[in-house]
Amino acid sequence: MIPFYIGEVMRKRAAELEKDRKASRAVEKLTEPDAELVVVTEDGDPVGVFTHSEVVTLVDDETDVSTTTLAECSLSPVATVNESESIETAAAMMKKNGLRYLLVTKASEIIGYLTDRDISQAVADSEKESSK
């Protein structure tokens, strides 16, 4: 068992863009340091996620990112998990849904996100602590 809760290892708030924005803007956001995803919103509510994988798909499909909206190319629906849940719960959700990330909530508000890399880091940190 990994003695961490999601809130302890999650990344703080991700970049957000409304679904009618162009994919090119999301690609710009993904080039910022430590950017793993962009939350796609509609009237401020999360409706999808845009990741590096979507960029690869757009390039492979020869899609023009300057004319394609996020509504046309983002992943949806959004998978969420409460910050107080365990890392094991998050890992099970990711595996079941074939995801590499989850949006993290507190009182129904998105407060950050968790990636498969964050889970790997939590496992590594747990191993370091147990070997002391």
MILO-381547 format. One record per residue: x, y, z of N, C-alpha, C, O in turn; residue number from 1. Coordinates in Angstrom, 3 decimals, decimal comma, padded with zeros to 6 digits. Layout:
N
X / Y / Z / X / Y / Z / X / Y / Z / X / Y / Z / NUM $
...
! end
This chain:
132
000,841 / -001,195 / 000,000 / 000,000 / 000,000 / 000,000 / 000,878 / 001,247 / 000,000 / 001,882 / 001,309 / 000,709 / 1 $
000,501 / 002,213 / -000,780 / 001,237 / 003,465 / -000,874 / 000,567 / 004,474 / 000,063 / -000,605 / 004,802 / -000,121 / 2 $
001,298 / 004,965 / 001,058 / 000,684 / 005,827 / 002,075 / 000,529 / 007,284 / 001,638 / 000,994 / 008,190 / 002,329 / 3 $
-000,109 / 007,509 / 000,517 / -000,327 / 008,871 / 000,033 / -001,768 / 009,018 / -000,418 / -002,400 / 008,074 / -000,894 / 4 $
-002,262 / 010,229 / -000,253 / -003,564 / 010,575 / -000,798 / -003,337 / 011,445 / -002,029 / -002,285 / 012,067 / -002,179 / 5 $
-004,316 / 011,480 / -002,888 / -004,193 / 012,212 / -004,139 / -003,825 / 013,673 / -003,903 / -002,987 / 014,230 / -004,612 / 6 $
-004,450 / 014,287 / -002,911 / -004,174 / 015,692 / -002,618 / -002,733 / 015,977 / -002,261 / -002,276 / 017,113 / -002,388 / 7 $
-002,003 / 014,956 / -001,813 / -000,603 / 015,136 / -001,435 / 000,343 / 015,092 / -002,628 / 001,449 / 015,628 / -002,552 / 8 $
-000,060 / 014,478 / -003,705 / 000,851 / 014,293 / -004,841 / 000,345 / 014,899 / -006,151 / 001,059 / 014,886 / -007,154 / 9 $
-000,867 / 015,423 / -006,149 / -001,429 / 015,985 / -007,381 / -000,684 / 017,247 / -007,794 / 000,041 / 017,858 / -007,009 / 10 $
-000,885 / 017,606 / -009,032 / -000,371 / 018,880 / -009,542 / -001,471 / 019,920 / -009,364 / -002,660 / 019,628 / -009,496 / 11 $
-001,049 / 021,113 / -009,068 / -002,031 / 022,184 / -008,892 / -002,661 / 022,541 / -010,230 / -002,247 / 022,045 / -011,277 / 12 $
-003,613 / 023,362 / -010,183 / -004,440 / 023,786 / -011,309 / -003,757 / 023,734 / -012,676 / -002,642 / 024,226 / -012,850 / 13 $
-004,431 / 023,143 / -013,616 / -003,962 / 023,070 / -015,005 / -004,460 / 024,295 / -015,772 / -005,363 / 025,003 / -015,325 / 14 $
-003,861 / 024,525 / -016,920 / -004,347 / 025,583 / -017,806 / -005,758 / 025,225 / -018,260 / -006,090 / 024,049 / -018,407 / 15 $
-006,576 / 026,232 / -018,479 / -007,946 / 026,029 / -018,950 / -008,201 / 026,885 / -020,178 / -007,730 / 028,019 / -020,269 / 16 $
-008,942 / 026,336 / -021,112 / -009,383 / 027,076 / -022,292 / -010,814 / 026,673 / -022,617 / -011,188 / 025,510 / -022,465 / 17 $
-011,602 / 027,626 / -023,059 / -012,973 / 027,336 / -023,471 / -012,977 / 026,478 / -024,736 / -012,060 / 026,568 / -025,552 / 18 $
-013,989 / 025,664 / -024,895 / -014,047 / 024,686 / -025,989 / -014,092 / 025,312 / -027,379 / -013,785 / 024,638 / -028,362 / 19 $
-014,467 / 026,581 / -027,479 / -014,506 / 027,234 / -028,787 / -013,158 / 027,836 / -029,198 / -013,033 / 028,383 / -030,294 / 20 $
-012,153 / 027,738 / -028,325 / -010,809 / 028,230 / -028,658 / -010,140 / 027,268 / -029,632 / -010,501 / 026,093 / -029,698 / 21 $
-009,179 / 027,763 / -030,378 / -008,467 / 026,955 / -031,373 / -007,458 / 026,027 / -030,696 / -006,890 / 026,358 / -029,655 / 22 $
-007,253 / 024,882 / -031,296 / -006,297 / 023,902 / -030,772 / -004,889 / 024,483 / -030,707 / -004,096 / 024,090 / -029,851 / 23 $
-004,575 / 025,403 / -031,592 / -003,241 / 026,015 / -031,590 / -002,938 / 026,684 / -030,254 / -001,792 / 026,669 / -029,803 / 24 $
-003,938 / 027,265 / -029,623 / -003,737 / 027,909 / -028,308 / -003,427 / 026,859 / -027,246 / -002,582 / 027,086 / -026,380 / 25 $
-004,091 / 025,731 / -027,302 / -003,819 / 024,649 / -026,351 / -002,421 / 024,081 / -026,566 / -001,729 / 023,746 / -025,605 / 26 $
-002,007 / 023,973 / -027,823 / -000,652 / 023,492 / -028,118 / 000,371 / 024,433 / -027,492 / 001,363 / 023,979 / -026,922 / 27 $
000,138 / 025,744 / -027,594 / 001,028 / 026,722 / -026,953 / 001,099 / 026,479 / -025,449 / 002,182 / 026,489 / -024,865 / 28 $
-000,054 / 026,261 / -024,825 / -000,100 / 026,016 / -023,372 / 000,693 / 024,769 / -022,999 / 001,339 / 024,734 / -021,952 / 29 $
000,648 / 023,749 / -023,848 / 001,360 / 022,500 / -023,558 / 002,872 / 022,643 / -023,654 / 003,601 / 021,772 / -023,182 / 30 $
003,356 / 023,721 / -024,255 / 004,804 / 023,927 / -024,337 / 005,357 / 024,613 / -023,093 / 006,573 / 024,751 / -022,956 / 31 $
004,489 / 025,040 / -022,192 / 004,940 / 025,665 / -020,951 / 005,546 / 024,603 / -020,036 / 005,163 / 023,435 / -020,107 / 32 $
006,492 / 024,998 / -019,174 / 007,148 / 024,023 / -018,287 / 006,140 / 023,210 / -017,466 / 005,192 / 023,756 / -016,900 / 33 $
006,363 / 021,917 / -017,416 / 005,551 / 020,972 / -016,634 / 004,095 / 020,864 / -017,075 / 003,274 / 020,312 / -016,343 / 34 $
003,762 / 021,376 / -018,249 / 002,382 / 021,275 / -018,733 / 002,131 / 019,875 / -019,272 / 002,832 / 019,416 / -020,174 / 35 $
001,148 / 019,208 / -018,727 / 000,777 / 017,862 / -019,158 / -000,563 / 017,851 / -019,879 / -000,818 / 016,991 / -020,722 / 36 $
-001,419 / 018,815 / -019,542 / -002,749 / 018,841 / -020,135 / -003,361 / 020,222 / -020,037 / -002,912 / 021,071 / -019,266 / 37 $
-004,394 / 020,428 / -020,835 / -005,209 / 021,635 / -020,785 / -006,642 / 021,176 / -020,541 / -007,153 / 020,311 / -021,253 / 38 $
-007,285 / 021,757 / -019,536 / -008,681 / 021,440 / -019,260 / -009,538 / 022,270 / -020,217 / -009,411 / 023,492 / -020,287 / 39 $
-010,406 / 021,585 / -020,946 / -011,301 / 022,245 / -021,893 / -012,619 / 022,499 / -021,170 / -013,202 / 021,585 / -020,586 / 40 $
-013,086 / 023,746 / -021,212 / -014,272 / 024,117 / -020,451 / -015,386 / 024,657 / -021,342 / -015,167 / 025,082 / -022,476 / 41 $
-016,587 / 024,619 / -020,778 / -017,747 / 025,267 / -021,385 / -018,404 / 026,069 / -020,281 / -018,896 / 025,502 / -019,306 / 42 $
-018,415 / 027,367 / -020,426 / -018,929 / 028,261 / -019,384 / -018,245 / 028,000 / -018,042 / -018,877 / 028,088 / -016,989 / 43 $
-016,959 / 027,682 / -018,085 / -016,177 / 027,467 / -016,874 / -016,204 / 026,059 / -016,318 / -015,426 / 025,742 / -015,418 / 44 $
-017,073 / 025,207 / -016,826 / -017,150 / 023,825 / -016,350 / -016,320 / 022,911 / -017,246 / -016,355 / 023,054 / -018,468 / 45 $
-015,568 / 021,965 / -016,654 / -014,742 / 021,071 / -017,472 / -015,592 / 020,120 / -018,308 / -016,498 / 019,458 / -017,801 / 46 $
-015,276 / 020,069 / -019,608 / -015,996 / 019,172 / -020,519 / -015,051 / 018,259 / -021,292 / -015,495 / 017,356 / -022,001 / 47 $
-013,751 / 018,496 / -021,156 / -012,782 / 017,681 / -021,877 / -011,367 / 018,011 / -021,457 / -011,130 / 018,893 / -020,632 / 48 $
-010,431 / 017,281 / -022,046 / -009,015 / 017,479 / -021,761 / -008,253 / 017,380 / -023,078 / -008,577 / 016,559 / -023,936 / 49 $
-007,244 / 018,221 / -023,226 / -006,380 / 018,224 / -024,402 / -004,965 / 017,936 / -023,921 / -004,438 / 018,655 / -023,073 / 50 $
-004,345 / 016,882 / -024,461 / -003,014 / 016,465 / -024,025 / -002,057 / 016,381 / -025,216 / -002,440 / 016,625 / -026,360 / 51 $
-000,818 / 016,035 / -024,923 / 000,175 / 015,840 / -025,978 / -000,279 / 014,753 / -026,964 / 000,055 / 014,813 / -028,147 / 52 $
-001,023 / 013,784 / -026,489 / -001,528 / 012,720 / -027,373 / -002,468 / 013,278 / -028,438 / -002,466 / 012,815 / -029,579 / 53 $
-003,268 / 014,272 / -028,062 / -004,163 / 014,883 / -029,047 / -003,354 / 015,646 / -030,100 / -003,735 / 015,685 / -031,270 / 54 $
-002,241 / 016,251 / -029,684 / -001,373 / 016,932 / -030,652 / -000,850 / 015,928 / -031,676 / -000,860 / 016,193 / -032,878 / 55 $
-000,394 / 014,775 / -031,192 / 000,118 / 013,734 / -032,088 / -000,971 / 013,292 / -033,068 / -000,708 / 013,131 / -034,259 / 56 $
-002,171 / 013,100 / -032,573 / -003,286 / 012,697 / -033,437 / -003,576 / 013,758 / -034,494 / -003,783 / 013,433 / -035,663 / 57 $
-003,591 / 015,017 / -034,089 / -003,846 / 016,096 / -035,046 / -002,773 / 016,142 / -036,132 / -003,083 / 016,329 / -037,308 / 58 $
-001,522 / 015,973 / -035,737 / -000,430 / 015,971 / -036,715 / -000,570 / 014,782 / -037,656 / -000,442 / 014,927 / -038,871 / 59 $
-000,833 / 013,606 / -037,093 / -000,984 / 012,399 / -037,912 / -002,138 / 012,531 / -038,902 / -002,047 / 012,072 / -040,041 / 60 $
-003,217 / 013,160 / -038,457 / -004,389 / 013,353 / -039,324 / -004,241 / 014,559 / -040,261 / -005,140 / 014,865 / -041,043 / 61 $
-003,099 / 015,233 / -040,167 / -002,838 / 016,439 / -040,964 / -003,926 / 017,490 / -040,766 / -004,376 / 018,128 / -041,718 / 62 $
-004,338 / 017,658 / -039,513 / -005,369 / 018,618 / -039,147 / -004,734 / 019,977 / -038,873 / -003,680 / 020,051 / -038,242 / 63 $
-005,354 / 021,030 / -039,333 / -004,861 / 022,388 / -039,121 / -005,267 / 022,853 / -037,720 / -006,446 / 023,093 / -037,459 / 64 $
-004,293 / 022,978 / -036,827 / -004,588 / 023,363 / -035,442 / -005,059 / 024,808 / -035,333 / -005,658 / 025,187 / -034,326 / 65 $
-004,799 / 025,610 / -036,346 / -005,219 / 027,013 / -036,288 / -006,692 / 027,203 / -036,649 / -007,248 / 028,277 / -036,421 / 66 $
-007,323 / 026,180 / -037,204 / -008,747 / 026,280 / -037,547 / -009,617 / 025,288 / -036,777 / -010,843 / 025,394 / -036,797 / 67 $
-008,997 / 024,333 / -036,106 / -009,735 / 023,306 / -035,363 / -009,991 / 023,787 / -033,939 / -009,075 / 024,268 / -033,271 / 68 $
-011,232 / 023,658 / -033,473 / -011,543 / 024,064 / -032,101 / -011,266 / 022,913 / -031,136 / -011,183 / 021,750 / -031,531 / 69 $
-011,127 / 023,269 / -029,881 / -010,923 / 022,244 / -028,856 / -012,135 / 021,328 / -028,736 / -011,989 / 020,157 / -028,387 / 70 $
-013,313 / 021,838 / -029,015 / -014,518 / 020,995 / -028,984 / -014,411 / 019,852 / -029,984 / -014,987 / 018,785 / -029,773 / 71 $
-013,679 / 020,070 / -031,066 / -013,545 / 019,066 / -032,120 / -012,471 / 018,021 / -031,842 / -012,468 / 016,961 / -032,468 / 72 $
-011,563 / 018,302 / -030,917 / -010,417 / 017,397 / -030,788 / -010,026 / 017,014 / -029,369 / -009,049 / 016,286 / -029,189 / 73 $
-010,745 / 017,472 / -028,361 / -010,371 / 017,124 / -026,988 / -011,036 / 015,829 / -026,543 / -012,043 / 015,399 / -027,106 / 74 $
-010,452 / 015,222 / -025,523 / -011,007 / 013,995 / -024,950 / -012,126 / 014,348 / -023,988 / -011,985 / 015,266 / -023,179 / 75 $
-013,220 / 013,637 / -024,067 / -014,300 / 013,830 / -023,116 / -015,044 / 012,507 / -022,979 / -014,938 / 011,686 / -023,890 / 76 $
-015,761 / 012,249 / -021,945 / -015,964 / 013,124 / -020,799 / -014,726 / 013,175 / -019,903 / -013,760 / 012,437 / -020,098 / 77 $
-014,787 / 014,049 / -018,939 / -013,686 / 014,237 / -018,007 / -013,839 / 013,258 / -016,843 / -014,934 / 013,089 / -016,307 / 78 $
-012,746 / 012,620 / -016,459 / -012,756 / 011,726 / -015,296 / -012,210 / 012,493 / -014,098 / -011,148 / 013,110 / -014,178 / 79 $
-012,947 / 012,450 / -012,982 / -012,526 / 013,172 / -011,785 / -012,416 / 012,233 / -010,599 / -013,025 / 011,164 / -010,560 / 80 $
-011,616 / 012,669 / -009,628 / -011,436 / 011,927 / -008,392 / -011,246 / 012,939 / -007,269 / -010,647 / 013,993 / -007,480 / 81 $
-011,752 / 012,628 / -006,082 / -011,632 / 013,531 / -004,942 / -010,220 / 013,514 / -004,385 / -009,565 / 012,472 / -004,367 / 82 $
-009,755 / 014,665 / -003,933 / -008,400 / 014,791 / -003,398 / -008,136 / 013,882 / -002,195 / -006,983 / 013,553 / -001,917 / 83 $
-009,176 / 013,476 / -001,484 / -009,002 / 012,656 / -000,281 / -008,911 / 011,160 / -000,574 / -008,682 / 010,362 / 000,335 / 84 $
-009,089 / 010,775 / -001,840 / -008,982 / 009,361 / -002,208 / -007,524 / 008,912 / -002,205 / -006,608 / 009,733 / -002,265 / 85 $
-007,327 / 007,611 / -002,135 / -005,977 / 007,049 / -002,118 / -005,387 / 006,974 / -003,524 / -006,105 / 007,021 / -004,523 / 86 $
-004,079 / 006,857 / -003,570 / -003,383 / 006,667 / -004,845 / -003,871 / 005,377 / -005,512 / -004,006 / 005,321 / -006,734 / 87 $
-004,133 / 004,352 / -004,714 / -004,628 / 003,084 / -005,264 / -005,961 / 003,274 / -005,983 / -006,188 / 002,691 / -007,043 / 88 $
-006,835 / 004,086 / -005,409 / -008,122 / 004,369 / -006,040 / -007,920 / 005,048 / -007,388 / -008,564 / 004,695 / -008,376 / 89 $
-007,021 / 006,022 / -007,418 / -006,736 / 006,730 / -008,672 / -006,158 / 005,779 / -009,715 / -006,548 / 005,819 / -010,881 / 90 $
-005,230 / 004,925 / -009,295 / -004,613 / 003,972 / -010,225 / -005,671 / 003,035 / -010,808 / -005,651 / 002,738 / -012,002 / 91 $
-006,585 / 002,574 / -009,969 / -007,649 / 001,680 / -010,442 / -008,552 / 002,389 / -011,449 / -008,947 / 001,798 / -012,454 / 92 $
-008,879 / 003,656 / -011,183 / -009,715 / 004,422 / -012,112 / -009,013 / 004,615 / -013,454 / -009,623 / 004,487 / -014,515 / 93 $
-007,719 / 004,924 / -013,384 / -006,957 / 005,117 / -014,624 / -006,920 / 003,834 / -015,442 / -007,129 / 003,848 / -016,655 / 94 $
-006,651 / 002,730 / -014,764 / -006,562 / 001,445 / -015,464 / -007,906 / 001,069 / -016,082 / -007,971 / 000,680 / -017,248 / 95 $
-008,969 / 001,187 / -015,303 / -010,302 / 000,810 / -015,770 / -010,734 / 001,627 / -016,986 / -011,376 / 001,105 / -017,897 / 96 $
-010,376 / 002,915 / -016,992 / -010,825 / 003,814 / -018,055 / -009,774 / 004,083 / -019,132 / -010,006 / 004,869 / -020,050 / 97 $
-008,611 / 003,422 / -019,013 / -007,560 / 003,608 / -020,007 / -007,032 / 005,031 / -020,073 / -006,755 / 005,546 / -021,156 / 98 $
-006,891 / 005,667 / -018,910 / -006,461 / 007,064 / -018,842 / -005,064 / 007,204 / -018,256 / -004,580 / 006,319 / -017,551 / 99 $
-004,430 / 008,317 / -018,557 / -003,121 / 008,629 / -017,988 / -003,217 / 009,789 / -017,007 / -002,200 / 010,221 / -016,464 / 100 $
-004,411 / 010,293 / -016,773 / -004,606 / 011,443 / -015,903 / -006,021 / 011,432 / -015,339 / -006,918 / 010,793 / -015,888 / 101 $
-006,204 / 012,148 / -014,235 / -007,523 / 012,392 / -013,658 / -007,552 / 013,840 / -013,190 / -006,538 / 014,357 / -012,721 / 102 $
-008,689 / 014,496 / -013,310 / -008,845 / 015,808 / -012,707 / -009,203 / 015,590 / -011,244 / -009,974 / 014,689 / -010,915 / 103 $
-008,641 / 016,415 / -010,368 / -008,827 / 016,254 / -008,927 / -009,808 / 017,313 / -008,430 / -009,701 / 018,492 / -008,766 / 104 $
-010,773 / 016,857 / -007,615 / -011,801 / 017,757 / -007,103 / -011,750 / 017,886 / -005,589 / -011,233 / 017,023 / -004,880 / 105 $
-012,305 / 018,994 / -005,126 / -012,549 / 019,228 / -003,698 / -013,874 / 019,971 / -003,652 / -014,002 / 021,052 / -004,226 / 106 $
-014,843 / 019,406 / -002,981 / -016,187 / 019,995 / -002,916 / -016,712 / 020,326 / -004,315 / -017,230 / 021,416 / -004,555 / 107 $
-016,569 / 019,381 / -005,220 / -017,054 / 019,469 / -006,603 / -016,343 / 020,506 / -007,468 / -016,778 / 020,766 / -008,589 / 108 $
-015,265 / 021,100 / -006,976 / -014,493 / 022,069 / -007,757 / -013,179 / 021,429 / -008,195 / -012,534 / 020,740 / -007,405 / 109 $
-012,779 / 021,648 / -009,441 / -011,502 / 021,141 / -009,936 / -010,388 / 021,957 / -009,288 / -010,346 / 023,180 / -009,422 / 110 $
-009,482 / 021,267 / -008,581 / -008,383 / 021,968 / -007,911 / -007,016 / 021,577 / -008,461 / -006,004 / 022,169 / -008,085 / 111 $
-006,978 / 020,594 / -009,339 / -005,703 / 020,161 / -009,901 / -005,891 / 018,912 / -010,726 / -007,003 / 018,567 / -011,126 / 112 $
-004,773 / 018,234 / -010,976 / -004,844 / 016,993 / -011,734 / -003,742 / 016,047 / -011,296 / -002,746 / 016,456 / -010,701 / 113 $
-003,941 / 014,784 / -011,601 / -003,014 / 013,717 / -011,244 / -002,695 / 012,941 / -012,512 / -003,594 / 012,591 / -013,277 / 114 $
-001,403 / 012,671 / -012,733 / -000,998 / 011,906 / -013,912 / -000,418 / 010,561 / -013,499 / -000,136 / 010,326 / -012,325 / 115 $
-000,247 / 009,687 / -014,479 / 000,398 / 008,410 / -014,199 / 001,822 / 008,628 / -013,687 / 002,315 / 007,836 / -012,884 / 116 $
002,473 / 009,671 / -014,134 / 003,823 / 009,992 / -013,638 / 003,804 / 010,358 / -012,163 / 004,723 / 010,008 / -011,422 / 117 $
002,760 / 011,060 / -011,733 / 002,642 / 011,421 / -010,321 / 002,500 / 010,169 / -009,458 / 003,047 / 010,101 / -008,357 / 118 $
001,768 / 009,189 / -009,959 / 001,626 / 007,928 / -009,228 / 002,967 / 007,212 / -009,164 / 003,333 / 006,676 / -008,118 / 119 $
003,703 / 007,197 / -010,268 / 005,040 / 006,583 / -010,270 / 005,942 / 007,254 / -009,247 / 006,683 / 006,581 / -008,531 / 120 $
005,883 / 008,583 / -009,177 / 006,707 / 009,315 / -008,212 / 006,301 / 008,964 / -006,785 / 007,164 / 008,821 / -005,919 / 121 $
005,005 / 008,825 / -006,526 / 004,534 / 008,458 / -005,189 / 005,040 / 007,075 / -004,795 / 005,423 / 006,855 / -003,646 / 122 $
005,043 / 006,142 / -005,746 / 005,568 / 004,796 / -005,480 / 007,055 / 004,884 / -005,153 / 007,517 / 004,271 / -004,190 / 123 $
007,804 / 005,641 / -005,948 / 009,245 / 005,793 / -005,706 / 009,503 / 006,428 / -004,346 / 010,388 / 005,983 / -003,616 / 124 $
008,746 / 007,456 / -003,999 / 008,904 / 008,113 / -002,698 / 008,579 / 007,163 / -001,560 / 009,252 / 007,169 / -000,529 / 125 $
007,547 / 006,346 / -001,742 / 007,169 / 005,369 / -000,725 / 008,281 / 004,349 / -000,511 / 008,579 / 003,970 / 000,622 / 126 $
008,890 / 003,910 / -001,605 / 009,994 / 002,945 / -001,519 / 011,199 / 003,550 / -000,804 / 011,849 / 002,874 / -000,006 / 127 $
011,499 / 004,805 / -001,081 / 012,617 / 005,482 / -000,410 / 012,382 / 005,538 / 001,091 / 013,285 / 005,266 / 001,881 / 128 $
011,149 / 005,895 / 001,480 / 010,809 / 005,994 / 002,903 / 010,892 / 004,641 / 003,596 / 011,368 / 004,550 / 004,727 / 129 $
010,436 / 003,598 / 002,928 / 010,423 / 002,273 / 003,562 / 011,814 / 001,660 / 003,648 / 012,032 / 000,743 / 004,440 / 130 $
012,759 / 002,147 / 002,849 / 014,112 / 001,579 / 002,888 / 015,021 / 002,302 / 003,874 / 016,185 / 001,931 / 004,030 / 131 $
014,504 / 003,326 / 004,538 / 015,310 / 004,065 / 005,531 / 015,420 / 003,302 / 006,824 / 016,059 / 003,771 / 007,766 / 132 $
! end
